[in-house]
Amino acid sequence: MIHIVSGDVWGERLRNWRHIDGEVFVWREMMDFGPLSPNWSLNEQIRQRALFFEERIGVPREQMEMVCRYQEQRLERIPPLTPVVLWFDTDRFDQLLLLYLSSRIRNQGLQSVSLVEVPEVATVTEEQLDRLWEERIPIGDGELERAEHAWKALISPTPYSVWRWLREEPALFHLHRAFRSHLDYLPSVDNGLNKIEEQALQLVEQGCDRFELLFQEVSAHRLQDGLTDVHFAAILNELATPKGHPLLYMEREAFQRDQAPTEGPLHLTLEGKAVLAGEADRLDVAGIDWWLGGVHLVDGSWRLDTAGKPVQWKA
């Protein structure tokens, strides 16, 4: 039996569970941001994502490639009849990773798959773990096929694929909520900021000028995102070091590998204040070069309208 978990905290908790049976396999990759494409092979996907994370948060490319290749090779070595148990949260971070693994599992032909829906924190008692195990959900080929379809929508070069999936597909895991949250990361039609960027800049303007406090405040308003400090720091880095004029001032980048998140004060620039006030558009002022699933946001042609629908945008 193979237990696949998201992150080391839950991995360690399962290893210490009195009823654990089989191998605990921790998957260490963030599918909630970074480049994806339906046109890439698995090796090309690993290469492109490693380059992105090295550039944006300083993770050495060779190290990330090594970790990702090991994970994929370990997954491919699972025999078809081996029971696989997926232990995942209901937030966006875990749901997108669950989609990816479900798609890979289906393509590999694994025949005994189940899901344990875990709480956000791993501080659960032995009795609570026993109950979670007893309530595990079998995942058949029908669910895996729908998950594969949803994954293809996520990595499509157009965000309208996710919107169409939300409109046309029945409930699957907690994916509808996760996909709605996912679309919040598109630039808005109002000022070019996505909802997370706008909230962060509003809080900075109100005096929340330290990274840790800002991350806590934004996370408290985005409980179903599973937003990590690494992802949030990468978002702030983009606002502070864009292609054009910065919207945010930081003493140094919010996150770089082997460094603590910045403790220096955060300030809005004049351009940041203008964008936040609706007097300028983020895409015109700062530009953008970001990935949302398979959508490469480089020209502002995709926006999110006030009804939460992706629209093609012409300034």
C-alpha positions in Angstrom: 0.0 0.0 0.0 1.2 3.5 -0.9 0.0 6.6 0.9 0.7 9.8 -1.1 0.5 13.0 0.9 1.0 16.7 0.2 3.9 18.1 2.3 6.2 16.8 5.0 4.0 17.8 8.0 1.2 15.3 7.0 3.9 12.8 5.9 5.5 12.8 9.3 2.1 12.5 11.0 1.2 9.5 9.0 4.5 7.8 9.6 3.8 8.0 13.3 0.2 6.8 13.0 -0.2 3.6 15.0 -2.2 1.9 12.2 0.0 2.9 9.3 0.4 0.1 6.8 2.7 0.6 3.8 4.9 3.4 2.4 4.3 7.1 3.0 5.2 9.0 -0.1 5.4 12.8 0.2 4.8 14.7 -3.0 6.9 18.0 -3.0 5.7 20.2 -5.7 3.4 23.2 -6.0 0.8 22.9 -8.8 -1.0 26.1 -7.8 1.5 28.3 -9.6 4.2 28.0 -12.2 4.1 27.1 -15.9 2.1 24.2 -17.3 1.2 23.3 -20.9 -0.6 20.5 -22.7 2.1 20.6 -25.4 5.0 19.6 -23.1 6.3 16.2 -22.4 6.8 15.3 -18.7 10.5 16.0 -19.0 9.9 19.4 -20.6 7.3 20.2 -17.9 9.9 19.5 -15.2 12.5 21.5 -17.1 10.3 24.5 -17.6 9.0 24.6 -14.1 12.5 24.2 -12.6 13.6 27.2 -14.7 10.6 29.3 -13.5 11.1 28.6 -9.8 14.9 29.2 -10.0 14.2 32.6 -11.6 11.3 33.6 -9.4 12.2 32.3 -5.9 15.8 31.1 -6.2 15.3 27.3 -6.0 18.3 25.8 -7.8 17.1 24.3 -11.1 19.1 21.1 -10.8 17.7 20.4 -7.3 14.1 20.8 -8.4 14.6 18.7 -11.5 16.1 16.0 -9.3 13.2 16.0 -6.8 10.6 16.0 -9.5 12.2 13.2 -11.5 12.5 11.1 -8.4 8.8 11.6 -7.6 7.7 10.7 -11.1 9.9 7.7 -11.3 8.6 6.5 -7.9 5.1 6.9 -9.1 5.8 5.0 -12.3 7.2 2.0 -10.2 3.9 1.4 -8.4 2.5 -1.9 -9.6 -1.0 -1.7 -11.1 -2.7 -3.7 -8.3 -1.0 -1.9 -5.4 -3.6 0.1 -3.3 -2.9 3.8 -3.5 -4.3 6.2 -0.9 -4.3 9.9 -1.5 -4.4 12.1 1.6 -5.4 15.6 0.6 -6.9 18.8 1.9 -9.9 20.6 0.3 -8.1 23.8 -0.5 -6.9 25.0 -3.9 -3.3 24.0 -3.3 -4.1 20.4 -2.6 -7.0 20.1 -5.0 -4.8 21.1 -8.0 -2.1 18.6 -6.9 -4.8 16.0 -6.5 -6.0 16.6 -10.1 -2.4 16.2 -11.4 -1.9 12.9 -9.5 -5.3 11.6 -10.5 -4.5 12.2 -14.1 -1.1 10.5 -13.8 -2.6 7.6 -11.9 -5.3 7.0 -14.6 -2.7 7.1 -17.4 -0.6 4.6 -15.5 -3.5 2.2 -15.0 -3.4 1.9 -11.2 -6.6 0.1 -10.2 -7.1 0.5 -6.5 -7.3 4.2 -5.5 -8.9 5.9 -2.6 -9.0 9.4 -1.1 -8.8 10.6 2.5 -9.9 14.2 3.0 -7.7 15.7 5.7 -8.0 18.9 7.7 -5.8 21.8 7.1 -3.6 21.1 10.1 -2.0 17.7 10.9 -2.4 18.0 14.7 -5.0 15.3 14.9 -5.3 12.5 17.4 -4.9 8.8 16.7 -8.7 8.4 17.0 -9.3 11.2 14.5 -6.9 9.6 12.1 -8.6 6.3 12.6 -11.9 8.0 11.7 -10.5 9.7 8.6 -9.2 6.3 7.4 -12.5 4.7 8.0 -14.3 7.4 6.0 -11.9 7.2 3.0 -13.6 7.5 -0.4 -13.0 4.9 -3.2 -12.0 6.6 -6.5 -13.1 4.7 -9.6 -12.1 5.1 -13.2 -15.1 7.4 -13.8 -13.8 9.9 -11.2 -10.2 9.6 -12.5 -11.4 10.2 -16.0 -13.3 13.4 -14.9 -10.2 14.5 -13.0 -8.1 14.0 -16.1 -10.6 16.2 -18.0 -10.4 18.8 -15.3 -6.6 18.7 -15.4 -6.7 19.3 -19.2 -8.9 22.4 -18.5 -6.4 23.7 -16.0 -3.4 23.4 -18.3 -5.3 24.9 -21.3 -3.7 28.1 -22.7 -7.1 29.8 -22.2 -8.7 30.3 -18.8 -12.1 29.9 -20.4 -11.5 26.1 -20.3 -11.7 26.3 -16.5 -14.8 28.5 -16.6 -16.5 26.1 -19.1 -15.6 23.1 -16.8 -17.3 24.9 -13.9 -20.4 25.4 -15.9 -20.7 22.0 -17.5 -19.2 19.4 -15.1 -20.8 18.0 -11.9 -19.2 18.1 -8.5 -15.8 16.4 -8.2 -13.8 16.4 -5.0 -13.9 20.0 -3.9 -12.8 21.2 -7.3 -15.5 23.7 -8.0 -14.5 25.9 -5.1 -10.8 25.4 -6.0 -11.4 26.4 -9.6 -13.4 29.5 -8.6 -10.5 30.5 -6.3 -8.1 29.8 -9.2 -9.8 32.3 -11.5 -9.3 35.0 -8.8 -5.6 35.0 -9.8 -6.5 36.5 -13.2 -6.0 40.3 -13.6 -9.2 42.2 -13.1 -11.0 44.3 -15.7 -10.9 47.2 -13.2 -7.2 47.8 -12.6 -5.3 44.8 -13.8 -4.6 43.5 -10.3 -5.8 40.1 -9.4 -7.8 39.8 -6.2 -4.8 38.6 -4.1 -2.6 41.4 -5.3 -5.3 44.0 -4.7 -5.9 42.9 -1.2 -2.2 42.8 -0.4 -1.7 46.4 -1.7 -4.8 47.6 0.2 -3.4 46.1 3.4 0.0 47.7 2.8 -1.7 51.1 2.3 -3.5 50.6 5.6 -0.2 50.1 7.4 0.3 46.3 7.3 3.9 46.7 6.2 5.7 43.5 7.3 5.7 40.4 5.2 4.7 37.9 8.0 1.8 40.0 9.1 0.7 40.7 5.6 0.8 37.0 4.7 -1.3 36.2 7.8 -3.9 38.8 6.9 -4.3 37.8 3.3 -4.3 34.1 4.2 -7.1 34.7 6.7 -9.2 36.1 3.9 -8.3 33.3 1.5 -8.9 30.3 3.7 -9.6 27.9 0.8 -6.6 28.9 -1.3 -4.0 27.0 0.7 -1.8 30.0 -0.2 1.8 29.3 0.9 4.3 31.9 2.0 6.5 30.9 -1.0 3.7 31.6 -3.5 2.7 34.8 -1.7 6.3 36.0 -1.6 6.6 35.3 -5.4 3.5 37.5 -6.0 5.0 40.3 -4.0 8.3 39.9 -5.8 6.5 40.4 -9.1 4.9 43.6 -7.9 8.2 44.9 -6.6 10.4 43.9 -9.6 8.2 43.9 -12.7 9.1 44.5 -16.3 7.9 48.1 -15.9 7.4 50.4 -12.9 7.2 48.7 -9.5 4.0 49.0 -7.6 5.5 47.9 -4.3 8.8 48.8 -2.5 10.7 46.2 -0.5 14.2 46.4 0.9 14.9 43.0 -0.9 12.9 40.3 -2.6 10.3 38.8 -0.3 11.6 35.3 -0.6 14.8 33.8 -1.8 16.0 30.3 -1.0 17.9 30.0 2.3 16.8 33.4 3.4 14.0 34.3 5.8 11.1 36.3 4.2 11.9 40.0 4.2 11.4 41.8 7.5 11.9 45.2 6.1 9.0 47.6 5.7 6.8 47.4 2.6 5.5 50.6 0.9 3.4 51.4 -2.1 5.1 53.4 -4.8 3.4 56.3 -6.5 2.5 54.0 -9.3 1.1 51.4 -6.9 -1.1 54.0 -5.3 -2.4 55.1 -8.7 -3.2 51.6 -9.7 -4.9 50.8 -6.4 -7.0 54.0 -6.8 -8.1 53.0 -10.2 -6.2 55.9 -11.9 -3.9 53.5 -13.8 -3.9 49.9 -14.9 -1.3 47.5 -13.5 -0.6 46.0 -17.0 0.1 49.4 -18.5 2.3 50.5 -15.6 4.1 47.4 -14.5 3.5 44.8 -17.2 3.1 41.1 -16.4 4.9 37.8 -17.0 3.2 35.1 -15.0 1.5 31.8 -15.4 -1.9 30.7 -14.2 -2.2 27.0 -15.0 -1.5 26.8 -18.7 -2.3 30.4 -19.3 0.8 32.5 -19.9 -0.1 36.0 -18.8 2.2 38.3 -20.7 0.0 40.9 -22.4 -3.1 41.4 -20.3 -5.4 39.9 -23.0 -7.2 37.8 -20.4 -9.0 39.4 -17.5 -11.6 38.5 -14.9 -14.8 40.5 -15.1 -16.9 41.6 -12.2 -19.1 38.4 -12.5 -16.0 36.2 -12.1 -15.8 35.2 -15.7 -12.6 35.2 -17.8 -12.9 37.6 -20.7 -10.6 38.6 -23.6 -9.6 42.1 -22.9 -8.7 44.9 -25.3 -7.5 48.2 -23.7 
